[in-house]
């Protein structure tokens, strides 16, 4: 039986195996969340609610059909934080961590799986990459938890509760999970700019892309050592960092302007700015919020939906089409409008395959999310279109922001969100490879013929 299973797995593409591992993680999470000890006394979760919660936690989304603080025990909080690591750091990174602890050799097939799960192009240096990711994420969560814990002593009656809240807030922000155990997200800290700034910093650490953090660490190390040869950042780091920053600035500006005479009316400029800044940052993939977003106007919710659709950076905890995909689309349009076939940026020329892939990913995402909006609007006719749009973008971007309609959705609508959350976590590239299987070179070609377009 084991031999047959192994042979079957060897015939699958790495993307298909990775997806299978994430399904296994969801299954294990369902079993863990079904243990009575993870719930508070007298609380029972239905099987479907358990499945939805498991997918939401594994995908680091945070959309919920239950209130975490009212449902889970302290033991349950730690179980959630453990599962969030598999979604945030990556299933293969966590598996590699356990393989290293057990002294198991990381073979070629495992390296191929790590390469696919982390959106890498080469097999060399993958184990070291995983080690760096683990160090950065776990250390960030620990430091963030300690800082939050000491700061929360002013909010909670005991140090145990303060540090528990601090650790969960740090893990949730770093993994961009959007979950909380306050029962009110970060609205209790709407006037605490220190909590907001630290949360935004942790969100950025999680969603800007692990290769970016590793390169920054390498740059600082070389600068400290005063080495002669200058450090060169990769095109990926330059492109994703610039795109991430531009989206954050544009999001903040648009939310601030659109709500200036609406929700922000009568507020001090710094209060309005921090509300706009935090909501723009959380749309990357975090899902935490300092306010009830139903108070925002429809244009603002539309902007937030688009930002969530774009999501975080590749090889990060974020979902969506990813920042570099969006950047490549914009660069393609800009260069195409100028009549240029080659796309040049930062003194580098982009590979045509990457441009085609970015366009395919975006087109597929638009079709998929559009179909989801239509399907849910038919099944749940009582909901407004903007609410459904925001919910779909939140699920696909693995964000977790919602106008509060998640528990009220029909089973059919919740199933659609489950699929979107899962696809958002594994990534559309892997999803495409699941459909296509292993790459095969064409054995023959037909004559080329032009088609009228536009």
N, C-alpha and C positions, 0 to 999 in steps of 0.2 A: 504493500500500500504506500509506504513511504517512498519507495523507489519510483513508483508510477507518478506520484505527486511531484517528485523532483524532476523527472523527465518532462512532465507537463509544464512545469515552471521554466525549464530551460528553453522551451519552445516559445515562451512569451517574450514580448519586447520588454525592455527595462521599464518603460512607462506603465505598461500593464501590470508588471510586478509591483511597482511602487503604489499604484492605485489599490492593488490587492492588500498591500501592507496597511494602507490608510483605512481600508474597510475593516481589516482585522483590528486596528486600533479603535475604531468606532464600536465594534462588537465587544471588545474587552471593556471599553468605557461603559457600555450599556450594562454589562455584568457588574461592574464596580458601583455604578449609580443605583443598582437594584439591591445592594446590600443594605439591610435595615439600619446599620450603624451610621451610614452617611447622612441619614435623614434625622431631623429633629423628632422627638417623641410624638407619636400620634399623627405624623405626616406621611401620607402615601402618594406616590406618583404613579399615574397611569403608564402603561407600557409605551404608548405613543409619545407621551411627554418625555419619558426617559430617553427614547430614541432621538427625539428632536434636540434635547439638551446635550446628549452625547456628541451628535454631529456638530452642534454649535460650539462645544468646548474643544473638540479635536481640531476643528477648522479655525479656532481662535476668533470666532465671529461675535458671540455675545448676544445674539438675538435669543430672547427667552420667552417661553410660555409659562414659566414659573418665576417666583421671586426667590433668588438665591438665598438671601438672608433669612427668609421665613421658612425655607424648605430644608436646607442643609445644616448639619451639625458642624462643630469645629473640625472633627475628623473628615467630614465631607468637604470642608474648605481645602484641606491639604490634599485630598484626592483630586479635586478640581485643579489645584496648582500643579500637581504632578502631570495630569493629562494635558494641561496647557503647554507643558514643555515639549511634548511630542508634536503638537500642532505648530508651536512657535519656532523651535529650533529645527524641527524636521524629523520625520520618522527615521530616516537613514542615519542622521547625525546621532540621534539617541541610541539607535541600534549599534552604531559603531562604538559609541561610548561603552556600552555593555560588553561588546565583543573585546574591546581593549582590556576591560576589567577582568574578563574571564581568560585573558591570554590567548584569544583566538586570532589566527592569522587572517588578515584582510585580503581576500583573494581578488582575482580579476573581475569576477561577476559582481562581487560586493562593491568594488570600485566603480563599475559601470552604473550601478544603482545609485551610488552616492553622486556621481556625475549628473545623472538625470534629475535627481531630487534637488540638487543645488544649482541647476541651470549652468553647468560648466561645459567647456569645450574639449578639455584634455583630461587624461587619466592621472597625470603626474601631480603630486602634491595634494591629493584629495584628503588623505588621512590627516595631514597637517592642517588643512583648511578646516576640517571638522573639529579638530582640537581647539583651534583658534576661536571658532564660533562658540563652542561650549564655554570656553574661558570667558569670552566677552559677555555673553548673555547671562550666565550664572553669576558672574561677578557684578554685573550691572544690577541684576535683580537684588542681590544681597546688599550692596551699598545703598540702593534706593530704598530697600525695606528698612534698613537701620535709620537712615535720615528721616524717612516718613514716620517711623516708630517714635523717635524722640520728639518730632514736631507734633504728633498726634496726642502726646501726653496732656496737652492743653484741652483736647476735645473729648477724651474718654476717661472714665473714672479709674481704671486700673492700667498698670503698665502692660499686663498680658494682653488686654484688649487693644491697647494702642499699637503694640508691635504686631499683633495679628492683622489688624486693619492695615498697618503700614506695609507688611510683607505682601499681603494679597493685592493691595493697590499697586505695589511695585511690579509684581509678576504680571498683573493684568495690563498695566501700561506698557511694559517692555515687550510682552507678547502681543500687544494690541488686541487683547481679548474683549475689551469692552464690558467686562463683568465686574461686579462690585458686591460687597457684603454690608454696605451701609443701607441698602434698600432704596437709595435715592441717587445712585451714581455719585457724582461729585458736586451736586447742588448744595450740600451742606458747607462746601468750601468755595462757594461762588465769589466770596469777597476776600479769600485768602490767595493772594497772588503768588506766594511762595509755593504752595501746593500745586497751583496751576502751572507755574514755570517748570517745576521739577517733573510733573506729569508729562508736559509737552516734550521735555528733553528725553525722557524715557521712551515716549512714543516715537520720536525721531530715531533714537538708537535702534529701535526694533524694526522700523519700516523703511529706513533709508537704504538698506542693503548691507549684508554682512561683509562682502568684499570691500565696501567703502570704509567700514570701520577698521578692517584688517590693514588696508593700505595707509590709513591715517596713523595707525599704531606703528607701522613700519617707517613712515615718514618721520614721526617724532623720535623713534629710536635712532635713526640715522642722523637726525639733527643733533640729538644729544651726544652721539658719539663723534660728531664733527667730521664726518667722512667727506672726502673731497668730491666724489662724483655726486651730482645732484640727483635727487629722487624724482622719478617721472610717474605721475599718476596715470592710470589706465584711462582709455577713452570711456569705458563704462562708468568709472568713478566721476569723471568730469561731467559726463552727460546726465547721469541720474541725479547727481547732487545739484546741478544747475536747474534741471527740470523740477526736482522736488522743491527747491527754494522758490522758484517762480510760481508754482502752483500754490504754495503756502501764502505767498504775498498777494497773489491775485485773489485767492479765496478770502483772505482777511479783508482786503479792500472791498470786494463785492458785497460781502455780508455786512460790513460796516456801512456802506453807502445805501444798500437796499433797506436796511433796518434803521437808518438814522432818524427818519421821521415816523417810524413805526414802533418796534419793540424798544429801541434805544432812546426814544424821545424822552427828554427830561433827565437822562443819565449824564454823569460826568464823563469827559472824554476818555479818561483812563479806564473807567468801568466798561464803557462801550467797546473800547479797543480790545480789552482782555476777553470779553464775551466773543467778539468776532474772531480774534486770534486763536482762542482755544477751539472754537467750533470748526475753524478752517483746518487746524492741526489734527483734530480727531477724525475728520473725514478721510484722512489718508488710509486708515485701517483700524483705528483705535476703538471708536464707539462710546467712549466715556463722554459725559456731557456735564456742563455746569448749570444747565437750565432745561426747562421743558421746551423741546424744539417745536412743539405744536403752537407755541406763541409766535413763531416766525411766520412771515408772509409766504405765499406760494412761490414767488420768484426766488426767494432765499432757499427754500426747500429744493427747488429745481437745481439751483447752483450746487447745493450740497450733494444732491443725487449724482450730478455729473462728476464731481470730485471723487465720490465714492466709487463710481464706475471706473475711473482711472486707477484708483487704489494706490498701493505702495510700490516699492521698487522690487525688481527681480531678486531672488535669493534673499528674501527678507520674510518677516512674518505677515506681510500684507497680501491682499488678494487683488481682484480687479484685472484690468488689462495690463497694468504695471506702467510705471513712469517712463521707462525707456521706450516701450511700445508707442506711447503717446508722443514722445519726442521724435521718434523716427517717422511717425505719420505726419507730423507738422513739418519736419524737414523735407520729406518727400513732396508734400504739396507745394512748399516754398520753391524747391528746386525745379519741380515739374512746371510750375507757372512761369519760371524764367527760361524754360526750354532746355534744361540741363538733365542729362541722364544720370550722371555721377553725383553722389551726395558727399560733400566735403564738410567736415566740421572738426575744429581743434587740430588742424593740420593733419587730419587723417581722412581716409575715404572709407565709407561704410560698405560692408559686403552686401551684394544684391540679395543674397538669401535672407539676411536679417531684415531687410526692408520688406521683402515679399511676405515673410513670416509675420511681421508686425501688422501689415495690412490684412492678412488672413485672420489673425487673432482678433483684431478690432471688428472686422465684418461679422465673424462668428459670434462675438460677444453682443453686438448690437442686435443681431437676429435672435439670439437666444434670450436676451433680456426683454426684447420687444414681444416675443411670443409668450414669455412668462407674465408680462404685464397684461396682455390681452386675455390670457387664460384665467388669471386671478380676477380680473374685472368681470368676466362672465360668471365665474363660480361664486364670487362675493360681491354682488351688485350693490350692496349697501355702502360700500367703501368709495371714497373719493379717488380719482385717478392719481392725484399727486401723492396720496398716502401709499398707494400700491407701487408707484414708481420708486418712491423712496425706499420702501421695504425690499423691492427686488434688487435695487442697486446696493443696498446695505448687505444683503445676503451674498450677492456675487462678489462684492468688494471685501467680504469677511469683516465688515465694520461693526455692525450691531446697533447702529442708530435706528430708532423707530419712533413713530408717532403714537405708539402704544397699541397698535392693532394686532400684534403678533398672537396673543392668546385668543383673540376673537376670530381668527381666520379658520376657514373650513379645513378639514383633513386634506383635501385635494390641494389647497393653496399651501399648506404647510409642507406637503410632500415636494412641491415645486421649490420651495425655499431650501429644503434639505438638499436637493440635487444641486441647486445653485451654490450653496455653501461648500459642498464637497468639491465641485468643479473649481470654485474660487480658491480653495486651498491647494489642490494638486496643480492648478495652473492650466490655462487653455492649451499651452503647448503640449503638455502631457496628455491632455484630453484628446487632442488631435491625433497624437501618436497611438493612443488606445484604440481609436477607430481604425487607423491605418495599419497598425501592427509594425512589423520590422520594415526598415527602409530597403527597397529593392531598386536596383538600377534598371532602367528600361531596356528591354531586349531589342526593340526596334523603334523607329520613328516614322511618322507620316509626313508628307510634304507640308511645309509651313504656308499658311494663308492668312492674310490680314482681315480683321473684322472691324466694321465701322462702329465707333463708340461715341458717347457724349452727345 
